[in-house]
Amino acid sequence: MSTEIRQYLGIAVAMEGNSGGYPHGERHALILYVAQEEGAEPDWDEAENIVLEKLWGNVRLRKTGVLAKNMDLQEPFLEMYTQAMEYGSALLIYTEVEDENT
């Protein structure tokens, strides 16, 4: 089986004990990388569950796409790619707080 990395973009709300230690209730943009079988359709439910497991709620994933294999990734995305290939997923939470209207 050949593996590819699917990227999801979205927003979620910090819950108590979240990865990153953000204050409860803050909204942050996120990027999620998920390893999947090459050519597979996006699994929005699985992606949302991965974010929820990291104690981020009210998850709204908006866009997805497969990363090109020849893409020249820079940090922190290269580390995320490596982590997703090894462990199945990698989550990046942006530090800037998002407005309620986004």
N, C-alpha and C positions, 0 to 999 in steps of 0.2 A: 504494500500500500504506500502510495506517495502522499506526502503531507504538504499542505499549504497553510499559510496564515491569513485568517480573515480578520479585518479590522472593523470595529464598531465605534461610532462616535455618538456621544450622548451627554446627558446631565443626570445627576443623582443627588439625593439629599443625605447628608451625613447622619448616621445613627450612632448611639452610644457605643464606644469601643471600636469604631471604624478603623480600617487600615489607614494610617496617616495621622491619626489623632486629631482630626478636625472637629470643631465644636458641633454638637448636636444641632441639627436643623439647617446648617449651611448648605447651600446648593453649589455644586461644582461641576464643571465640564470634565469629561473623561474620555479616554481612549482605551479600548479593550482589544487585545490581540487574542485570538483563539485558534489553536491548531485544529485542523479538520482534514478529512480525506479530500484529496485533490478533486475538484469539480463538484463538491457537495454544495447544496443550497444553504443559504444562511439559516441558522437555527436561533431565532430571536429569543425563544424561551430559555434555551441553554445559556445564551449570553446574559440575559437578565438575571438568571439564577446565580451565575458566577459573581456578578456585581453584588447581588443581595448577600451572598455568603461572606463578602468582605465588609458587611455591615453598612451598606449604602442602600437607602430605600428610595421609593418614588422614582424608580429608574425609568428614564425616557431615552431609549436608543433611537437615533434618527437616521443614521446613514451607515452603510456597510459596503465593503469592497474587499477584494482579495489583493494582497500585496504582491507585486511583481517579483518573481524570483531573482531578477537581476537588479533590483532596486538597491541603490547605494544609501543605506541607512546610516544616520549619525546618531550619537547618543542623545537622549536616552532610548531611542527607538531600536537601536541595534541590540541593546541589553534586553529590551522587551521581547524582541523577536527570538533571541536565544532562550529566554525564560519560557516563552510560549511553546517553543519546539521541545524543550526538555520537560516541562511540567503541565502543558496543555493550555495554559493561559497566562496573560500578564495584564495588569491593570495600572494605568497611569491616571492619577487625579490631579487636575490643574489646581494651583494654589489660589488663584483669583476666585473670589466669590461671585457667583452669577446672580443677576437680577431675577426676580420672580417672573418677569415677563418673557424670559428667553426660553 
